[in-house]
Amino acid sequence: MSTASPSKPDLSGIIEELKDRIQAADPFNDWEKSLYRIPFKVVSRVRAAIVSQIANMPSNPTSTDEFRPSLVRILHTIVKVSGRQGRNGERQVVDTHEMCFEHYADGKHYAAPDMVLKATGNSFELPWEGACSAVDQTVGYTNATTVMVIKMPCSTDIWFGETLLNEVYEMGVHAREIFLAQPNRLFVRVLVFTPRGVRLIQYDRAGAVYTDLIDYHYHPEMLIRFVVGLASADEADLGLDKSVQWGKYKGRKTPGTIRIQDRLYKMQETTPFINRARLCDRGTRMWHVTNGKGKELVLKDAWSMGAVGKPEYVYLKKAEGLQGVQQLVDYEDRTGQPYGEISRFRPRYITDTTGPFEDKSFQRIVTPRYGLSIKWFKDEKMLLEAMFDAVRAHCKLLKKGVLHCDISTGNILLGLPGKKKPTPGYRGILIDLDYAVEVDFTAGPSLSSVVVGTQFYMSIILLRGMSAAYQPARDHLDDIESFYYVLVHLIFGRSDPGQSAIMHDFIRREWGSEDPERAAYAKEAFLQAPLDVTDIPQFWSKECKKMMVDMHKFIGSLVKEKKAIVGDMEVEWSLEDMERLHKSRFSHYITFTKFLCRAMP
C-alpha cells in the first residue's frame, strides 16, 4: 500500500475542459437567492445564533489557520440550529484540511478541501480503502454533499480575471471527483470562503457558473441560505438523481434499482461500468441492469447536446429492427423538467463569461446487453465477420437517413454474449448513436467548427476541417475511413512473436496526438505510402493481408477524390462535384464489404 503524501493535481485537463465554459451570475438578478427555499423562521433563528460568532471572528487574520476554527464553528451552528443535522448526524460539517482524499480521476493524487458537509443517505457511502494508507475511511468524496475551501483575500478576487479563473479551475477538481464518486450527480455546488466573503460555484455538464464574493458579515442570510441548502435532506436539492436508489450494508452501497417512470431496473453492480471522468461533456454513465424478468440489459445516462443532432433515442427508434444496430428497449427524456435541462438550474442572466452557454438535456436509454468491444476478438474470422456486419449495419442505418459519426473500437461490439455461434448480421453490433445526425447529402460548406467523435479514428478531412474556414458536412466517407482505421489499429496491434510493433506504436502515438493537424498529417502520410504485405504482422493470413493492401488503395483513392473537391477548405468548393461523389455511396459500401468477404476464412 502506498504512503504517498497529499499532492496538488494537474489542472491542465480541467483548464482545457472549462475553457469557454465559465460564466458569472448577474448579481442584480439574485440567482443565488432562488437556489434554495429556506423558511424565514429558520433563517431568523440561525441568524440570531451566529451573529455574535461572526462578530468575534479574527478581524485581520494573517493566515487561514487563524480563522478556520471560527468558521467551522459557525458552519456547525448553522447546520445544527437549522435542524439539518438530523437526529443521527445525517449532515455534519467536518474540518478536513489535514485529511487525505483519494482522487479517482487519476489515482495518483491525494488531497482534500478545508471542510466538507458529510452526509448519510441513499446516495452516500463511506470511502473505500485506497492505494494510499493516509486516505481517510470516514469522510471523502463519496459522502460529501459539498466541499468548501478557505482562502486569504489575496488568493481570490472579486473581479473576473486570471485569479478568479484559477479558483474555478481548482474547485473544478473537487467537483469532478464528486461526480465520479457519486454517479447519480446532476450538478455539484461548492463554496469558497475568505475571512469576510463566501462564493458559490456550480459545476454541471455545460461548465461552471459562479456568484459574487458575498460579504457574510453584512449579509449572513446568504451564508445561511447556502449552507442550509447544501445540507438539505432532500437529495434533489443537492443535485442528486433520486430515481437511482441503492441498498446499504455497514455504511456502504449494495446494488439497488434505477427507475424509468413506473419501471424498475435492478443494478448488477453498485457502480456504472462506464463512468466518464470528463467534467464538461455528456457525463455518460452506463450500468449493467436486469428487467423484471431477469433479462440482461444496459442502462445509459447522458446529457444530450442540443447543438449536435437529436437525442440518441430518436435515432435508435429509426434503427428499430435493423440487423447489426443497437436496439432500443426503453428510454426517458427529461427535457422541460426542473432538473432535466441545465438551463433550468442555471442563472437566466450572466455578466462576465469565457464563452457562450450550451444547454443540454438529460436522457436515459435501455438497450440489450451485447458482447465485448471488437478489440477483444479471438481470431481473424471473428474480427472480419464482426467488421462485415457492422459496416453493413452502417449502410442500412444510412438508408434510414442516419449517419453514425463515431466509428471506433468501443462502438463495435462482438454480438450477443453467451452465443457460441453468433447469427450472421449480429456478429458485430454498431452501438452508441450519441453523435449521430440526420444525413444531408445536399449540405454545402459549413462555417461551424463543431466536430464530434473519437479523434483517433477520425477522417483526415474532418481533422483538417477543425481549423478550416469551409469544412464539408460529415458524410458516409468519413465513417468508412474510420472503419478502415479501426482495422488498421487492430491488425497492426497484433505483433509477431519476438518482434516490436513499430507500426502500431507509430499509429498509436501519431494518430492519438491531441493536435488534429498532426494526426491528419500522420494519417495522410500513411495512406499515401504504398502498403506492402510484408509490413503486416505474420499473424494474419495472406488473404487478410491482401484485403488490407486493397483497402489501403481504396480508402486512399476516396480521400484523394474528396480532397480534390474541398481543397484546403479555405475557400468555398463545388457542391455539384461533392454530390457526384455521394451518388456512388452504396457502391463504396459494396466495395469495402467485398474486400472483407474475400478475406473471410
N, C-alpha and C positions, 0 to 999 in steps of 0.2 A: 504493500500500500504506500502510495506516495505521501510525502510530508511537505509538498510544495506550499510555499507561503503565499498569501494573497498577492495578486498581481493585477496590474491595470490592463484591461483587454485592448486589443487593437480596434480603433474606431473607424478604420478606413472603410470597412464594409457598411457600417451604419451611415457614415457620411455619404457614401455613394447612393444608398437606398433613399435617404431623406433629401437628397439633392432635388430642389424644385418642388418639395412636398411639405414645406413648413409654412404655417400661417399664424397670424396673431389675431386673437378675438378682439373685435372692436369694443373698447371699454365703455363706450356710450350706449351700447345695446344690451348690456347686462346678461350676456350668455351665461356667465358663471352663476348668476343668481337663479337661473332657470334649471340648473342641473339637478338639484335635489329639493324635494318638498319637505321642509322641516317645520313642524308645528311651532307657531310663535311662542307658545308657553315653554317649549323645550329650549328654544334659543334664549329666552329670557332667564330661565333657570340656570342654564350653563354659563351665560354671560356673568351673572351675579357671582358664580363660583370661581371664575377665572380672572376677573378684573384685577384683583389685588395681586394675583400671581404674575400677571403680565407686567403690572407696575413695578414689581420687585425684581424683574429681570435685570441682569447687569447692563448698565447704561452704555458703556463703551468697551465691550469685550475686545481683547486683542487676538483671540483665537476661538474657534468653535467649541473647544473644550470648556470654555468659561461659561457658555450659556446653554450648552446641550442639556445638562441635568434639569435646568429650569424649564426648558422647552418640553422635555419628556414628561415632566410632572404636569404641565399644562395640558398636553395632549391626553395623558392618562385621565385627568379630571374631566375633560370633555366627554370621553367615551363612557366613563363611569356615571357621571351625573345625567347624561342624556338617556341612560338606560340601555345603551347599545352594547355594553359589556356582557350583558346576559347573566343568567343565574350561574352558569357553569364556565364563565370566562370565554364565551364564544368569540368575542372580539377583544383583543388586548394590544396595547401599544408596547413594543419591545425595543429596547436600545440594542442595536445590533452592530455598532461601529467597530467592536472588537471581535465580531464573529466572522465566520468564513462560509460563504455560499458558493456552491459549485455552479459554474457556467455550463449549461447543457449544450449551448450552440457550438462550442469548440472543444470542450472537455479539457482545456489547458489552463483556464484562468479561474481563480478563486477570489472572490471579493464580496463585499456586502454594502448595502446602503447604511446610512446612520441609524435609521429607525424603520420599522415596518408595523403595519397593523396585522397582527397574527389572527388567523381565523380557523374555526372548525365548521364543518357542514359538508353538504354534498360534494362541492367542487374542490374541497381542500383535503390534503393529507400530509402526514409527517414526511419530511425529506427522507429519501433513501440514502443508504450508505454510499459515499462517493469514492473516487480514486484517491482523494486527499484525506488523510486522517483528521485534519483540522476542521473538516466540514461538519457543521452543527447538525444534530439529528432531531432537534426540536422545532426549529424555525428555519424557513428558507423560502425560495420562490414558489414552492408547491403549496404553501399555506399562508400566503400574504395577500391581503386584499389590495394593498398598495405598498409602495416603497417611498421613503422620504429621505432627502439628503439635505444637510446643513452646509451653508456657505457663508463666508465672510462677504460683506458688501463689495469688496474689491474683486471678488471672484465671479460676480454676476453683473448684470446690467439691467437698467430699466428701459433702455432703448434697443431697438433692433440693430444688431451688429454682430461682429465676429464672436465676442464673448458670450452673448446670448445664444447664438447658434451652437457654439461648443457645448453649452449647458444642455440644449435639446439633444445633441448627439450623445452626450454622456448618459443622460437619463434614458435614452433610447435603448441602451444596452440592457438596463434593468427591465424595461418594458418587453424587449424581445425574449428575455429569459422567462418572464411570467407567461407570455403567450405559449412558449414551449412547455412549461411545467403544468399549465392549466389549459388543456386542449379544447375546452368549451368557451374560451375567452373570445368576446367580440370586440372589446376595446380595453385599454388599460389607462388609468389615470394615476399620475404620480404627483408628489408635492416637493417643492424646493423652498427651503426656509433660509432667511437671514435673521439677524437679531431683531429686525423690525418687520420684515415682509414675508409674504407667502405667495408662491406662484403655482398654479395648477397647469400641468401639461397632459394632454390627451394624445395617446397613440392609437391609431387604427390602421386599417389596411390601405388607407389613402395617404397616410403620412402622420403629421403631428400638428397640433394646434395648441397655443399657449395663451395664458392670461397675463395681464399686467402683474407686476410685483405689488401686491396689495398690503398696505400698512395695517397689520392686525392690532397695533396699539390704538389706532383711531377707529378701525373697523373690525372689532373682534367677532362680529356676527358672521363675517365671511370666513374667518378661520373656523368658526363653529360649524358653518354650513359644509365646508369641505370635509372636515374630519368626521362629523356625524354621518354625512353622506357616504363616505368611504368605509364607514364601519356598519353600513346597513345590513340588516338581517335578510333583506330581500336581495338575492344574488343577481337579479336582473339589473339592479341599481349599480352593481359593481362591474357590469359588462360581461356577465356570465350567462350562457345559454342554458336555461332551465329545462329544456327538452332533453338534455343529456343528464342522466341520473346514474350514480354509482351505488354499489353496496359498500359496506365498511367492515373491516376486521382489524382490531387493535390499532385504530387511528389511520389505517391505510385503505386505499380503494380496492374493491373487488369488482369484477365485471358486472355492469348494470344494463341499462336499456337506453335506446335513443328513439325518440318519438317523432313521427310524422303524422300530424293531426291525431286521429284515434288509433293509429297503427304503431305497434311497438316492435323494435328490432333489438335482439339481445346481442350485446358485445361478446366477442370471443376472448378479448384481452382488455385490460383496463386502459390501455393507451392505443392511439391510432398507429397503424404500421407505417403510414407516411404522415409526417408532421413537418411541413416546410419551415425552415428556420428564418427565411426572409421576413422582415418586418412589414414591408410595403409590397404587397403583391396580391395574389388571390387568397393567401392564407390557407392553402389546400391541406385538408386532413382527410385521411382515408382509414376506415375501420373495417375489420372483418366482423361480420354480424350474421345472425341467422334470423329467419322469419318464424312465425308461429308453428310452422311445420318442420322446422329444423333444416331448411334449405340454406346452404352457404351462399352468402351474398357479400357485396362490398358496398359500404355506405360512404359517400364522399360529400364533404362540406367545402365550399369555396365561395369567394366573393366575385361575382360576375363584373367584368369591366365593360361599362356601357359604351366606351369608345371603340371597342374591338368586338364586332359581331354581336350575337344574341346569346342568351343563357344556353348552357350546354344541353339542357333537356329539350330545347326546341329542335336542335339538330339530331338528338337521339331519337326523337319522335319520328323524324323523317327517315331515319335508318331502320325503322321497325321491320323486322323480317329479313333484313339483308344478311346473307351469309358472310361471316368474317368481320362483322362490325358489332361492337359492344351494344347490348340491348338494354333498354330502359325497363325497370321493374316498378319503380316508384319515384316520386320527386316532390319537392316543396320549393316554392318561390315566395320569399318574404318581401318582395318589392311592395312598398307602401306601408309596411308595418313599422312601429316605433323603433325597434332595434334591427330592422331588416334592411335599411338603407343608411349608409354612412351620413348622408345629408340630414337625416332625422336626429342625429345626436352630435351634430357639428353646429357652430355658430352660423347664423344667417349672414352676418356681416363680418368682414375681416378688414384689417388695415395692412400692415406690412406682410409681405409674402415673398417666398422664393420661387413661386410658380403657380399655375392655375390649379384649382381643386378638381379632381376627377372622382365623381360619385360612383359608388359600387353598391350592388345589392347581394344579399345572402341567398345562396341556392344550395339545396341538398338533393342529391340523387342516390338511388339504389340500383345497382346492376348485378348481374350474375358474377360469381367468382370464377375467374379464368385461371390459366396456368401462370408459370413464371415468365419473366421477360425473355425475349428471344435470345439474349446473350447467354442464357443457360442451356442452349441446345446441346444435345448429347452426341450427335453425329451429323455428318454432311446432309444426309437425307432429311433429317428433322429441320435443319436450318433452311434448306431450299424449299421444302414444302410449306413451311410457315411463311416464308417470304412470298411465295407464289399466291397463297390465299390472301395475304394482307394486301398485296398490290391489286389483286382482282377486287377485293373489297373496296379499296380506294376508288377504283374505277366505277364501281356500282354506286358508291356514295356521290361521285361527281355527276352521274346521270340523274341523281336526285337534286342536283343543284348545290351540293355541299362540298367544300374543299376543306380538307383536314387541317393543314397548316402547321403541324408539329410532329413530323415523322422523326422518330428516334427509337433507340433500342428499348427505352422504357415504355413506349406506346405501342409496341407489337408484342403480344403475349402468345404463349405456346398452347393454344386451345384450352379445352376444359380439363381441369385436374382430375387425376384418377383413371383416365381412359388409356388403356394400353395401346389402342389403335384408333387415333382420332379420325373422325369423318372428314373426307375431303371437303374443303370450304370452311372448315372450323379448325384447321391445323395451326393457323396463325390468325389472331384476333386483333383488329385495329381498335384501340381504345383512346380515351381522353380527347373529347371534342371541345375542350375548353376554349381553344383558339380558332375553332372552325369558323368559316364565313360562308355566306351565300355567294357562290362564284358568279362573276360577271365578266364574260369574255369580250364585252364591248367597252370596258373601262379604259380610259386613257391615262396619261401620266398623272401621278399623284404628287401633291406638294407635302403630303404627310410624312413624318419621319417615324411613325409608329410601326415597328417591325417586331412581331412576336414569334415565339417558338424556341427551340433548343438550338443555340448558336452553333454548337459543334457540328450539327448535321445540316445547317442552313446552306442554301444555294449561294453560288458566287454572286449573282446579280442582286439577291436580297441583301447580302453583306455589303456590297459596294453601294447599294441604294440608300443605306442608312445615312450617308453623308452627302447624297446627291440631290440636285435640285428637282429632278423629274424622275422619280422612281416608278417603275411599272407596277400595276396591281398584281398581287400574288396570283399565280396560276398553277395548273397541274404540273408544269415543267419543273417548278421549284420543288414540289413534293417528290416527283420521280427522281430528281437529282439527289434528294435526301435519302430515298430508298437505296440508291447506289452507295452513298456514303456509309449507310448502316452496314451494307455488305462488306465494303472495304474495311471498315473498322473491325468487324468480326472475323473476316478471313485473314487479315494480316495480324490479328491478335493471337492466332494460333501459330506460334513459332515452332520450328523444328527442334527436336532434342539436341541440346548442346550448342544451339545457335542463338545469338541475341536477336531480338525482334527490332532491328534497326528501323525498318519502315514504319512499324507500328509505333515506336517511340517518337518518331518524327511526326506522324499523323496526330498522335495524342497531344504533343507539345504545340505544334503549329496550328492545327485546326481548333484547338482548345484555347487559343490566345484570346484574351479579353479585348484585343484590338481587332475590330471587324475587318479593317483593311489588311492586316497581316494574315488573318485567317483566310480571307478571299484570295490573297496572293498565293498562299501555300496550296490551296485547292486548285487554283488555275495552273500553277506550275506542275502539279501532279497530273492534271488532265492533259496538258499539252505535251508532256513527255510520253513516249510510247511505253506501254506496259508489256513486259516480256513474261512468258510463263515461268522463266527461271527466277523472276522476282517474287513469285508467290510461294509461300511455305509448302514443303513437300507433303504436309499432312493431307492436302486436298488432292482429289482425283484429277486426272488430265482433262476430263470433261468439265469439271468445275473451274479449272484454270483457264480453259478456252472460253468458258462463259464470261469470266472476269475480263479477259482481253477484249472480247466482243462488246461487252457492256461499256468498257472504258472508252472505246472508239465511239460508240453510240451516244453516250452521255456527253462526251467531248464535242461531238458534232452539234448536238442540241444547244449546248451552252454557246458554242461559236455562232450558231444561227440566230439565237436570241440576242446575243451581244451585238451582232451586226445591225440589228434593228434599233436597239436602245442606245448604242454607243457609250459615251461616258456619263450619260444621263444628266448632263448639264444644260442641254437644250431639248426642246420638245421633239419627239420622234414620231414616226409614221404609225398611226393606229391601223391603217389598212394592211401594212406588212405584218403586224402582230396578229391581226385577225386571220390572215392566210396561214400563219404558223399554227394557230389554235384550231383551225379546221381539221388538222391531222391528229388531234389529241387522242382519239381512240386507237389510231394506228401506233401511236407512241406506246400505249399500254400493251398492245398486241406484240410489238417487237420486244419489249422488256420481258414479258412473261414467256415468250418463245425461248429466249436465252435461258431462263430458269428451267423450262420444261426439258430442253435438250440435255441439261446437266444433271437432271434428277436420276438417281440410281434406279 
